Amino acid sequence: MDSKLPSEMIMEIMSRSSLKTLGIMRCASKELNKLAYEPYLLDLYKKRNKIVSGFIIQYMKRGWMNIKEFAPSPESNNLDLGFLPYNAQVLATSEQGIMVFKIQDPNNCRKYLYHVCKPATKQVLALPSPKGNNTDIKFAIVVMGLKPLHYKIIRFSMRRALRRWRYLHMAYRCDIFDSMTWKWRSLKPITLGDGVFLTNPQPVTKSGSIYMLLTNNNILKFDVFSEKWEVFSSPIPYDESRTSTELVKYGGRLGLACKPPNANGYWDIWVYKMDKSWEKDVDVAAESESERESLKALYDSDTSVMVNRETLLFYRLKQQGNSMISKIVLNDIPYQIFSFRSDFEPSDLK
């Protein structure tokens, strides 16, 4: 994009667009994509358009994930989740305000009923049940188009471990639900290397692809458009002494946050470039005030989100020293955290 307008005027225009239009602008050029993640624009956009953004918190109680809470980001509206069934388990969310959850079938304790919904408008629609067992490992939802709304839900479930000679390869079943056909279909299993598994954190979705961190610090990429997958290396070699590594979205790009050993709450941030190489961002790093704080997300281009037991903390990223801008006391220690953003306009889910 070769614009003669100053960036301040462009952001003023973007702040008055709809959530759908903002998503389209991000795909128009690198300049618009970068501006769309500026903290000033995001805060202004939330105020003018009544956008709700933050994190859906899910807790584990007596072996059941049936308590949910919404933690709004600074300057955001709140979100009422009381309409959800008491035993709803959140599986995936999208930046377009769509969420997938499941509940146990009241007539069959071994079966689950899946639903798609837009929490901001309390729209809920039942989905057909995918085939196979109920051992869900990962879920992700990717919006393919906005006019009309077109999305795909990707489900990874446990298939079996394949033993080849002395090696043990984990195979994951992959099922895809398409909102256009309103059907599930199965792809060929995804088989990983010897002793390699998917890790617990939620997948990161970007530009129609799903990224998942593996136990050997490599990254699994699944392209929803081509429905092909590949594994590529991260900039951090596998090291058991390394305390934590998290896949994140950093200014609309795929990022990797790494906490080196004895870093005293300091997290390095790496960014995945267009030429498929990694570059360490030397100008910024996530830093916490306590060793008990763990990094959960990068909210925008200069805000990190930390968790310290029952507290969610927002820090403004700086080159030297971070400053806390918001703190939310939760009901309990979170089990899962889902990034969420939505407007309050009804959507045609089917």
N, C-alpha and C positions, 0 to 999 in steps of 0.2 A: 504494500500500500504506500503510495506516494502522495501524502496529504499535506496541503499547505496550511491546514488549520492547526493551531496550537493544541498540545495534548490536553490542556485544561478544558478547551471548548469541546473536544472530542469526548472527553469523559462526561461533560455536562449533557451531551446528546445521549450517550450510552446510558446514563443514569435515569433517563426518562423512557427507555424502551421496555418492552415486555420481557419476561424471563426467557421466552422462546426466542425472541429477537436477539437477546444478549448472547444466547448460546450459538446462534448463527454467526454473529459478529466475531466470536472467538475463533471461528474457523476461516474467517475471511482473510486474515493476514497475521503475521507475527506481531506487528505493532499493536493491533487491536487485541490480540490474545494477551499480550503483556499488560496492556492498560486495564483489561477486564479483571485482572487479579490484584490491582492496586488497592491497598487498604482504604484509601480515601474514597475511591469509587464504590467499593463494596458497602461501606458504611452509609454513604449517600444513597445508594441504590435501595438498601433495606428500608431507609426512612421514607423515601418517596413512593415506593411500590408495595409497602406492607409485606415485605418478604420475610419468611421465617427461615432461619438458618441456625445450625448448631449440631447437636449430637443426640442420637437416641441411645439411651443407656439401658442395658438389659442385665438383670441380676439373676443369680442362681440361688434358689431356695429349696432345700430338701431334695436336691437332685432335679428340680424343675426350673426352667427359665421362663417364669410367668409373671414377672414384675418388670414394668417398663417405666422410664422417666425421660423427659426431654430436657436437655441442658442447652439453653439458647446461647448463641455467641453474643458478644457485645453489640448493642444497638439493634438487636433482633426482637421480633415478636415471639411470644411463647406458642407452644403447640399442645393441644389437648389430645392425649392418647387414651382417655377414659372410654372411648367408644369401642376399643378393641376387646375381643373376648379375653376373659381373665387368664386363660391358658395359652394365649397367642405367643408364639416364639418367632421373633424377627429373624429373617434369613438374609435379606439384602435390601439396600436402599440405592437410590440414584440421585444425581444432582438436579433432576427434573421433577423431584417430589413424589416419585413412585416407590412403593415399598412392597416387599413380598414377605408373607408370614405363613405359618402353618399352625394348626391346632390338632389335638388328638381326636380321632373319630369317636364320638360317644357310643357308637354301636360296635366298635372294634378297637380294642386298646393297642393292637399291633399296627394300626393304620393311621395315617395322617391326612388331613384335608388341607390343601394349599389354596392361598388366596393372594390376589394382587389388590392394592388399595392406594388411594391418595389420602394420606392422613389429614392434610390441611382442609380438605373438603368432606372428609368422612365417607368417601366413596369406597365401597368394598365389592369385589367381584370374585366368585369362586372359580378356581382353576381345575381343569381335569387333573387327575392324579398321575404322576409319572410312573412308568413301569419299574420293576426292579425292587430291591429291598429298601428299607427306610433308613439305612445308615448314611445320612447326608453328611458330607464332609465340607463342601463349599457351595455357596450360592452367589450368583452375581446377576445384576440386571443391567442391560445396556440399551439405551434409547437409540434407535436407528434413524428415526425421523420424527418430526414434530407436527407436520401438517400433511396428512393426519398422523396422530400419535402411533408410532410403530416401535415396539420394543421386543427384545429377546431375553429370556431368563435361562441362565446356564446353571445346571446342577451337576456337581461332581459328587459321586458316591463311591463307597468302598466296593470294589469288585472282588479281587483276590490277589494274593501274593504269588508270583510266578517264580518257581525255583528252577534256575538253569545252572546245571552243574553245582558248583559251590556258591552261586550267587543268588540273592533274593531280590527280585524286582517287583515293586508295587505297581499294580494296575488299577486305574481309577475309571469307573464308568462315567461317561459324559452324555447327558441328556439336554436337549435344547427345546424350549417352548417358544413358539413364534406367535405374537399377538395377531398377525394377519390370518394365519390358518387356524389358530386356537387349538393347536395340537402339540404334543410332545413327540420328539423323535430322537433316536439314539445314534451316536457316532461310534467310531471305533474306539476301543479303550485307550487311555493314555498310560503308557508304561514308562516308568522312570528308571534310573540307574540302580545299581546294587546298593541296597540299604538307604535309598533316598525317599523322603516322604514330603508331603505338603505340610507347611507349618500352620500354627493356629491363627495368626492375625487375619483380618478380613482382606479379600483381594482388593487391588487398586485398579480402577477402570479409567481408561484414557483413550480417546480417539477410536472407539470401537474395539479396543483390545482389553483383555483382562490379564493382570500381572499378579503372580503369586510367588512368594518366597519359599524356597526349598530348604531342607535341613542342611544341605551342603553349601548354603549361601548362594547357589545359582538361582536364576529366576525363570519361571515358566510363563510364557506368553501365549495366550489363546486369542487369535483374531476371530471376532464374531462374524465379520463379513465373509471371509474366506473359509471359516471354520477349520483352520489349520493351527497347529501348535508347534512351538519350538522352545528350546531351552538355551539361554545364553548366560554368560558369566557376569557376576557382579564385581565391583572393584575391590571387594573385601574378600580375600581368601578365607576358606573355612579355618576357624581356630576356636577350639573349645574354651580357651581362656577369655574370649571376647564376650562381654556381658550381654550385649543386646544389639540387634540389627532390625530395622523396621523399614518396609517399603512405604513411601509417602508420595503425595502429590505436592509439588513445589512450584507455585506460579503456573499451574496448568501443565507442568512437565512431570515425567516420572522421576522420582527422587529416591535416594537411599540414605537413611539416617543411621549412623553407626556410633556407638559409644565405646571408644577404645578402653582397654583395661586401665584401671587407676586414673580415669579421666575426671573424677570429682564432679559428675553431673554435666560434663561437656559432651555434646554430640556433634560429630562431623556430618556435613551434608554434601552428598554427591548428586549430580544431575546427569541424566541420560540424554545424550545429544542426538541430533538427526543422523549423524554419521555412525551411529551405534557404538560410540565410545562414551566413557564416563569422564566427567570433569568435576573435581572438587571445588566447591564454592568457597573461596578463601575469604570472601567479604562477610560471611555470615555463618553463624553456628548456633545451634539450640543449646541453651544452658539453663539449668534448674538450680533452685536454691537449696535443695535437699537431695541427699543420695537416695532417698526413698521414692523420689518422683521418677516416673517412667514416661517416655515420650509416646503419645498416641497418634498424633497427626500434626501436619502443618496446615493451619486453617487457611491462610492466604500467603502472599509473598513475603510477609515479615511477622507472622504470628504463629507460635508453636502452642500445642495443647498438651499439657502434662496431667498425670493422675498421681495423686498421693493418697492412697487408701480411699477414703470417702470424699475426696475433694478433687474437683476438676479445675485446673488453673490455665489461664491464657497469659502467655508472655509475648511481649514485643521483642522480636529478634533484633539484635544489634551486633556490631562487630566486636565490641568490648562491653560485656555485661548486658544482661537482659533485665527488663522491667515488667512487673506483673501489671496487667491491665484489667483483669477480671478473675473472680474466684467464686465457684459454685459448690456449695456443700450438698453432696448427694445423699440418698437414703441409705446407701450401703456401699460396700466395695464392688465396683462394676465388674461384670464377667465379660461382657462384650460391649463395644462402642461402635456406632454406625454414624458416619458423616451424613448430614441431611440438609437439603435446601429446597424450598418450595414457594410458589405463590398460592393464592386462594381462589384461582379460577378453576371451575370444574373441568375435568378431562374425560374424553371418551376412551375408557380403558379397553373397550373391545371394538 
